[in-house]
Each structure stands twice: as C-alpha cells, then as structure tokens.
Amino acid sequence: AIDFDFIYDLVKDTYCLDNGRPSIDPVVLIKMVFVQYLFGIRSMRQTIKEIETNVAYRWFLGYGFTEKIPHFSTFGKNYVRRFQGTDLFEQIFYRILKEAMNKGLVDASVAFIDSTHVKASANKKKFDKKIVRAETKSYQAQLELEINQDRENHGKKPFPPKENEETKEIKVSTTDPDSGYYVKDEREKMFAYSFHTACDAKGFVLATKVTGANIHD
C-alpha cells in the first residue's frame, strides 16, 4: 500500500549520477531492512538467504524468479558509506507514519509508552563508578507545582524550591559507556539498552528512543 519512491529524494545527495559502477536500488536496500526486522530475521546474511527462496519477499523487493539478489554485505557497506550518522531512517519512519495518519488509521489521542531491555555487548565486571545528579521524578515536580498553586490561590506563600541536589553513584561500562547498568528481577545484573516506544491505541508506533537501561520509561 505504500509507495516507497520518496526514498529516492532522501538519498539522492549520497549517489553520483554520472560516475562509478551501477548501484543497487536504494529503495531495495531499505526494503531489505524492513524484511529483516518485520519478520525477526537475526542477520542480513540470513535475510538474503530467505529472500532468495521466498516469492513474497522477491515480490516486495521487485525481483523476478531468476534475478540475482544483492550480496548480504551490500547493505552494510552502503550503511557505513552513505546512511550512517544521518537521519534517513527517522525521515522514512515519520513519512510512513504521516501517510498512516492521513489515511485516518492513527488515533493519537492516547499514547502508551513502554520499553524493552536489550543486553549490551559489554563485560559487566568492567566499569567505573561515577557520581551523578539523581533524576527528578516528573510526578513529584508536578505535585509540588500544584501544591504551590493551591497555596497561592488561598493567599499563602509558595514553598521555596529545594536547593539541595540529590546525587547517586552509578556504574559506567568501560567497554560501552552509552549502555546503562540494569538489574533484572533483582537477580541478573548487566549493562543493557532500553528501547522506548510510544504507541497509539491501535498499535501504531508514534515515536521511539534508545537510552541506557538505567533510564526509566
């Protein structure tokens, strides 16, 4: 149902029209990633094997029965040379989301937010300890604001803001400092990431964010 031709405009500045060997269609490269993630295939190597023998995948990519499927390393090379460090995938995501909204399929009146933890490739025994400012609970700040508003409405002076800043000690991985130390069910301890997702009532993803696993939803 989606016309993916808009991707050509998003990547045209990364391709040369009159120099070099003929390139793999960039829309095909992106669609290969859709196949991999939507069907839970663990690697691009395995994805290519699946595409070679799956008629539905070939149809989705626009390949006939006898056409050769790109080598599994093709996407990796293109990602490093063309797509890495860009917002290409965010642009594609929001373009598709906008199309779904224009069709009236998305109900953004309510958003549900949750996260999934994914283990990082980091040794949990290799870390430094660091003192950081403790997170301020948003509901606590909101509560204090409402209390002060109520006091002002009743002619009372608002409570002064708390000047003491709470701190806490955290573990920072020396292997992967972007990850966060996470305790799962008070048993397993690991460095991991949190994939935060906001969805509407119909299951459409509205936004995503990746943080260290020690960041709350």
CYANA upper distance limits for C-alpha pairs under 8 A (distance plus 0.5 A):
  2 ILE  CA     96 ILE  CA      8.26
  4 PHE  CA     27 VAL  CA      7.26
  5 ASP  CA      9 ASP  CA      8.40
  5 ASP  CA     27 VAL  CA      7.69
  6 PHE  CA     10 LEU  CA      7.37
  7 ILE  CA     11 VAL  CA      6.89
  7 ILE  CA     26 PRO  CA      8.06
  7 ILE  CA     27 VAL  CA      6.83
  7 ILE  CA     92 ILE  CA      7.76
  8 TYR  CA     12 LYS  CA      6.31
  8 TYR  CA     26 PRO  CA      7.62
  8 TYR  CA     27 VAL  CA      7.64
 10 LEU  CA     88 LEU  CA      7.48
 11 VAL  CA     15 TYR  CA      7.59
 11 VAL  CA     26 PRO  CA      8.21
 11 VAL  CA     88 LEU  CA      8.30
 14 THR  CA     82 ARG  CA      6.52
 16 CYS  CA     20 GLY  CA      7.95
 24 ILE  CA     28 VAL  CA      7.79
 24 ILE  CA     29 LEU  CA      7.83
 24 ILE  CA     70 PRO  CA      8.06
 25 ASP  CA     29 LEU  CA      7.13
 26 PRO  CA     30 ILE  CA      6.91
 27 VAL  CA     31 LYS  CA      6.59
 28 VAL  CA     32 MET  CA      6.60
 28 VAL  CA     61 LEU  CA      6.16
 28 VAL  CA     62 GLY  CA      8.42
 29 LEU  CA     33 VAL  CA      7.32
 29 LEU  CA     75 PHE  CA      6.56
 30 ILE  CA     34 PHE  CA      7.10
 31 LYS  CA     35 VAL  CA      6.83
 31 LYS  CA     60 PHE  CA      8.23
 31 LYS  CA     61 LEU  CA      6.96
 32 MET  CA     36 GLN  CA      6.79
 32 MET  CA     47 THR  CA      8.09
 32 MET  CA     61 LEU  CA      7.89
 33 VAL  CA     37 TYR  CA      6.72
 33 VAL  CA     44 MET  CA      8.45
 34 PHE  CA     38 LEU  CA      6.23
 35 VAL  CA     39 PHE  CA      6.48
 35 VAL  CA     41 ILE  CA      8.40
 35 VAL  CA     47 THR  CA      7.91
 35 VAL  CA     57 TYR  CA      7.78
 36 GLN  CA     40 GLY  CA      6.43
 36 GLN  CA     41 ILE  CA      5.41
 36 GLN  CA     42 ARG  CA      7.75
 36 GLN  CA     43 SER  CA      7.84
 36 GLN  CA     44 MET  CA      7.42
 36 GLN  CA     47 THR  CA      6.26
 37 TYR  CA     41 ILE  CA      6.81
 41 ILE  CA     46 GLN  CA      7.31
 41 ILE  CA     47 THR  CA      6.61
 42 ARG  CA     46 GLN  CA      7.54
 42 ARG  CA     47 THR  CA      8.25
 43 SER  CA     47 THR  CA      6.67
 44 MET  CA     48 ILE  CA      6.68
 44 MET  CA     72 PHE  CA      6.14
 44 MET  CA     73 SER  CA      8.17
 45 ARG  CA     49 LYS  CA      7.12
 45 ARG  CA     72 PHE  CA      5.36
 45 ARG  CA     73 SER  CA      8.03
 46 GLN  CA     50 GLU  CA      6.74
 47 THR  CA     51 ILE  CA      6.66
 47 THR  CA     72 PHE  CA      8.28
 48 ILE  CA     52 GLU  CA      6.66
 48 ILE  CA     69 ILE  CA      7.62
 48 ILE  CA     70 PRO  CA      8.05
 48 ILE  CA     71 HIS  CA      7.75
 48 ILE  CA     72 PHE  CA      6.36
 49 LYS  CA     53 THR  CA      7.37
 50 GLU  CA     54 ASN  CA      6.36
 50 GLU  CA     57 TYR  CA      8.41
 51 ILE  CA     55 VAL  CA      8.04
 51 ILE  CA     57 TYR  CA      5.87
 51 ILE  CA     58 ARG  CA      6.51
 51 ILE  CA     69 ILE  CA      8.03
 52 GLU  CA     58 ARG  CA      7.77
 52 GLU  CA     69 ILE  CA      6.96
 54 ASN  CA     58 ARG  CA      6.88
 55 VAL  CA     59 TRP  CA      6.64
 55 VAL  CA     65 PHE  CA      8.12
 56 ALA  CA     60 PHE  CA      6.70
 57 TYR  CA     61 LEU  CA      6.77
 58 ARG  CA     62 GLY  CA      6.47
 58 ARG  CA     63 TYR  CA      5.41
 58 ARG  CA     64 GLY  CA      7.07
 58 ARG  CA     65 PHE  CA      8.07
 59 TRP  CA     63 TYR  CA      6.46
 59 TRP  CA     64 GLY  CA      7.68
 63 TYR  CA     67 GLU  CA      6.52
 63 TYR  CA     69 ILE  CA      8.19
 70 PRO  CA     74 THR  CA      7.04
 72 PHE  CA     76 GLY  CA      8.26
 73 SER  CA     77 LYS  CA      6.72
 74 THR  CA     78 ASN  CA      6.69
 75 PHE  CA     79 TYR  CA      6.40
 76 GLY  CA     80 VAL  CA      6.78
 77 LYS  CA     81 ARG  CA      6.62
 78 ASN  CA     82 ARG  CA      5.91
 78 ASN  CA     83 PHE  CA      7.25
 79 TYR  CA     83 PHE  CA      5.11
 79 TYR  CA     84 GLN  CA      5.91
 80 VAL  CA     84 GLN  CA      5.76
 83 PHE  CA     88 LEU  CA      7.21
 87 ASP  CA     91 GLN  CA      6.69
 88 LEU  CA     92 ILE  CA      6.78
 89 PHE  CA     93 PHE  CA      6.54
 90 GLU  CA     94 TYR  CA      6.65
 91 GLN  CA     95 ARG  CA      6.49
 92 ILE  CA     96 ILE  CA      6.76
 93 PHE  CA     97 LEU  CA      6.69
 94 TYR  CA     98 LYS  CA      6.41
 95 ARG  CA     99 GLU  CA      6.81
 96 ILE  CA    100 ALA  CA      6.83
 97 LEU  CA    101 MET  CA      6.71
 97 LEU  CA    205 VAL  CA      8.47
 97 LEU  CA    206 LEU  CA      7.84
 98 LYS  CA    102 ASN  CA      6.58
 99 GLU  CA    103 LYS  CA      6.86
100 ALA  CA    104 GLY  CA      7.05
100 ALA  CA    105 LEU  CA      6.00
100 ALA  CA    106 VAL  CA      6.82
101 MET  CA    105 LEU  CA      6.14
101 MET  CA    106 VAL  CA      5.58
106 VAL  CA    200 ASP  CA      7.40
106 VAL  CA    202 LYS  CA      7.40
106 VAL  CA    204 PHE  CA      7.09
107 ASP  CA    200 ASP  CA      6.32
107 ASP  CA    201 ALA  CA      6.89
107 ASP  CA    202 LYS  CA      7.34
108 ALA  CA    200 ASP  CA      5.83
108 ALA  CA    201 ALA  CA      7.95
108 ALA  CA    206 LEU  CA      8.45
109 SER  CA    200 ASP  CA      8.00
110 VAL  CA    200 ASP  CA      6.43
110 VAL  CA    201 ALA  CA      6.94
111 ALA  CA    198 ALA  CA      6.55
111 ALA  CA    199 CYS  CA      5.99
111 ALA  CA    200 ASP  CA      5.38
111 ALA  CA    201 ALA  CA      7.42
112 PHE  CA    198 ALA  CA      5.91
112 PHE  CA    199 CYS  CA      5.69
112 PHE  CA    200 ASP  CA      6.75
112 PHE  CA    201 ALA  CA      7.92
113 ILE  CA    196 HIS  CA      7.54
113 ILE  CA    197 THR  CA      6.12
113 ILE  CA    198 ALA  CA      4.85
113 ILE  CA    199 CYS  CA      7.00
113 ILE  CA    217 ASP  CA      7.53
114 ASP  CA    196 HIS  CA      6.23
114 ASP  CA    197 THR  CA      6.14
114 ASP  CA    198 ALA  CA      7.23
114 ASP  CA    217 ASP  CA      6.59
115 SER  CA    194 SER  CA      6.39
115 SER  CA    195 PHE  CA      5.65
115 SER  CA    196 HIS  CA      4.60
115 SER  CA    197 THR  CA      6.49
115 SER  CA    217 ASP  CA      6.75
116 THR  CA    194 SER  CA      6.00
116 THR  CA    195 PHE  CA      5.67
116 THR  CA    196 HIS  CA      7.15
117 HIS  CA    192 ALA  CA      6.94
117 HIS  CA    193 TYR  CA      6.08
117 HIS  CA    194 SER  CA      5.08
117 HIS  CA    195 PHE  CA      6.90
117 HIS  CA    213 ALA  CA      6.89
118 VAL  CA    192 ALA  CA      5.96
118 VAL  CA    193 TYR  CA      5.74
118 VAL  CA    194 SER  CA      6.90
118 VAL  CA    195 PHE  CA      8.12
119 LYS  CA    190 MET  CA      7.45
119 LYS  CA    191 PHE  CA      6.76
119 LYS  CA    192 ALA  CA      4.67
119 LYS  CA    193 TYR  CA      6.85
120 ALA  CA    176 ASP  CA      8.16
120 ALA  CA    179 SER  CA      7.15
120 ALA  CA    190 MET  CA      8.37
120 ALA  CA    191 PHE  CA      6.10
120 ALA  CA    192 ALA  CA      4.97
120 ALA  CA    193 TYR  CA      6.92
121 SER  CA    176 ASP  CA      8.02
121 SER  CA    191 PHE  CA      8.42
122 ALA  CA    126 LYS  CA      8.42
122 ALA  CA    173 SER  CA      7.59
122 ALA  CA    175 THR  CA      6.06
122 ALA  CA    176 ASP  CA      6.49
122 ALA  CA    191 PHE  CA      6.87
123 ASN  CA    173 SER  CA      8.23
123 ASN  CA    175 THR  CA      7.53
123 ASN  CA    191 PHE  CA      8.15
124 LYS  CA    173 SER  CA      7.77
124 LYS  CA    189 LYS  CA      8.07
124 LYS  CA    190 MET  CA      6.01
124 LYS  CA    191 PHE  CA      6.53
126 LYS  CA    173 SER  CA      6.56
126 LYS  CA    174 THR  CA      6.41
126 LYS  CA    175 THR  CA      7.58
127 PHE  CA    171 LYS  CA      6.50
127 PHE  CA    172 VAL  CA      5.72
127 PHE  CA    173 SER  CA      4.75
127 PHE  CA    174 THR  CA      5.51
127 PHE  CA    175 THR  CA      8.24
128 ASP  CA    171 LYS  CA      6.22
128 ASP  CA    172 VAL  CA      5.68
128 ASP  CA    173 SER  CA      6.95
128 ASP  CA    174 THR  CA      7.13
129 LYS  CA    169 GLU  CA      7.08
129 LYS  CA    170 ILE  CA      6.21
129 LYS  CA    171 LYS  CA      5.21
129 LYS  CA    172 VAL  CA      6.64
130 LYS  CA    169 GLU  CA      6.03
130 LYS  CA    170 ILE  CA      5.87
130 LYS  CA    171 LYS  CA      6.82
130 LYS  CA    172 VAL  CA      7.43
131 ILE  CA    167 THR  CA      7.04
131 ILE  CA    168 LYS  CA      6.09
131 ILE  CA    169 GLU  CA      4.99
131 ILE  CA    170 ILE  CA      6.85
132 VAL  CA    167 THR  CA      5.96
132 VAL  CA    168 LYS  CA      6.07
132 VAL  CA    169 GLU  CA      6.82
132 VAL  CA    170 ILE  CA      7.70
133 ARG  CA    165 GLU  CA      7.52
133 ARG  CA    166 GLU  CA      6.50
133 ARG  CA    167 THR  CA      4.80
133 ARG  CA    168 LYS  CA      6.78
134 ALA  CA    165 GLU  CA      8.33
134 ALA  CA    166 GLU  CA      5.97
134 ALA  CA    167 THR  CA      5.29
134 ALA  CA    168 LYS  CA      6.17
136 THR  CA    140 GLN  CA      7.94
136 THR  CA    141 ALA  CA      7.77
137 LYS  CA    141 ALA  CA      6.96
138 SER  CA    142 GLN  CA      6.67
139 TYR  CA    143 LEU  CA      6.51
140 GLN  CA    144 GLU  CA      6.73
141 ALA  CA    145 LEU  CA      6.72
142 GLN  CA    146 GLU  CA      6.76
143 LEU  CA    147 ILE  CA      6.69
144 GLU  CA    148 ASN  CA      6.77
145 LEU  CA    149 GLN  CA      6.71
146 GLU  CA    150 ASP  CA      6.63
147 ILE  CA    151 ARG  CA      6.71
147 ILE  CA    158 PRO  CA      8.47
148 ASN  CA    152 GLU  CA      6.66
148 ASN  CA    157 LYS  CA      8.30
148 ASN  CA    158 PRO  CA      5.24
148 ASN  CA    159 PHE  CA      6.89
149 GLN  CA    153 ASN  CA      6.71
149 GLN  CA    158 PRO  CA      7.93
150 ASP  CA    154 HIS  CA      6.90
151 ARG  CA    155 GLY  CA      6.82
151 ARG  CA    156 LYS  CA      5.37
151 ARG  CA    157 LYS  CA      6.90
151 ARG  CA    158 PRO  CA      6.46
152 GLU  CA    156 LYS  CA      5.66
152 GLU  CA    157 LYS  CA      6.63
152 GLU  CA    158 PRO  CA      6.79
170 ILE  CA    181 TYR  CA      8.21
171 LYS  CA    180 GLY  CA      8.21
171 LYS  CA    181 TYR  CA      6.73
172 VAL  CA    177 PRO  CA      6.14
172 VAL  CA    179 SER  CA      8.30
172 VAL  CA    180 GLY  CA      7.45
172 VAL  CA    181 TYR  CA      7.71
173 SER  CA    177 PRO  CA      5.24
173 SER  CA    178 ASP  CA      8.33
173 SER  CA    179 SER  CA      7.56
173 SER  CA    180 GLY  CA      8.09
173 SER  CA    181 TYR  CA      8.35
173 SER  CA    191 PHE  CA      7.70
178 ASP  CA    211 THR  CA      8.23
178 ASP  CA    212 GLY  CA      6.64
179 SER  CA    191 PHE  CA      6.36
179 SER  CA    192 ALA  CA      5.86
179 SER  CA    193 TYR  CA      5.97
179 SER  CA    211 THR  CA      7.77
179 SER  CA    212 GLY  CA      4.85
179 SER  CA    213 ALA  CA      7.01
180 GLY  CA    191 PHE  CA      5.74
180 GLY  CA    192 ALA  CA      6.00
180 GLY  CA    193 TYR  CA      6.83
180 GLY  CA    211 THR  CA      8.40
180 GLY  CA    212 GLY  CA      4.64
180 GLY  CA    213 ALA  CA      5.11
180 GLY  CA    214 ASN  CA      5.39
180 GLY  CA    215 ILE  CA      8.11
181 TYR  CA    189 LYS  CA      7.75
181 TYR  CA    190 MET  CA      6.25
181 TYR  CA    191 PHE  CA      4.94
181 TYR  CA    192 ALA  CA      6.92
181 TYR  CA    212 GLY  CA      8.17
181 TYR  CA    213 ALA  CA      6.87
181 TYR  CA    214 ASN  CA      6.26
182 TYR  CA    189 LYS  CA      6.26
182 TYR  CA    190 MET  CA      5.91
182 TYR  CA    191 PHE  CA      6.36
182 TYR  CA    192 ALA  CA      6.91
182 TYR  CA    213 ALA  CA      6.21
182 TYR  CA    214 ASN  CA      6.17
183 VAL  CA    187 ARG  CA      7.23
183 VAL  CA    188 GLU  CA      6.33
183 VAL  CA    189 LYS  CA      4.98
183 VAL  CA    190 MET  CA      7.06
184 LYS  CA    188 GLU  CA      5.65
184 LYS  CA    189 LYS  CA      6.68
184 LYS  CA    190 MET  CA      8.50
191 PHE  CA    213 ALA  CA      7.78
192 ALA  CA    212 GLY  CA      6.86
192 ALA  CA    213 ALA  CA      5.66
193 TYR  CA    210 VAL  CA      7.41
193 TYR  CA    211 THR  CA      6.31
193 TYR  CA    212 GLY  CA      4.97
193 TYR  CA    213 ALA  CA      4.84
193 TYR  CA    214 ASN  CA      8.47
194 SER  CA    210 VAL  CA      6.22
194 SER  CA    211 THR  CA      5.82
194 SER  CA    212 GLY  CA      6.19
194 SER  CA    213 ALA  CA      5.08
194 SER  CA    214 ASN  CA      8.39
194 SER  CA    215 ILE  CA      7.94
195 PHE  CA    208 THR  CA      7.64
195 PHE  CA    209 LYS  CA      6.57
195 PHE  CA    210 VAL  CA      5.22
195 PHE  CA    211 THR  CA      7.26
196 HIS  CA    208 THR  CA      6.04
196 HIS  CA    209 LYS  CA      5.61
196 HIS  CA    210 VAL  CA      6.54
196 HIS  CA    211 THR  CA      8.25
196 HIS  CA    217 ASP  CA      7.14
197 THR  CA    205 VAL  CA      7.34
197 THR  CA    206 LEU  CA      8.09
197 THR  CA    207 ALA  CA      6.46
197 THR  CA    208 THR  CA      5.04
197 THR  CA    209 LYS  CA      7.14
198 ALA  CA    205 VAL  CA      6.39
198 ALA  CA    206 LEU  CA      5.95
198 ALA  CA    207 ALA  CA      5.82
198 ALA  CA    208 THR  CA      6.87
199 CYS  CA    203 GLY  CA      6.07
199 CYS  CA    204 PHE  CA      5.84
199 CYS  CA    205 VAL  CA      4.88
199 CYS  CA    206 LEU  CA      5.76
199 CYS  CA    207 ALA  CA      7.83
200 ASP  CA    204 PHE  CA      6.01
200 ASP  CA    205 VAL  CA      7.19
200 ASP  CA    206 LEU  CA      7.26
211 THR  CA    215 ILE  CA      7.07
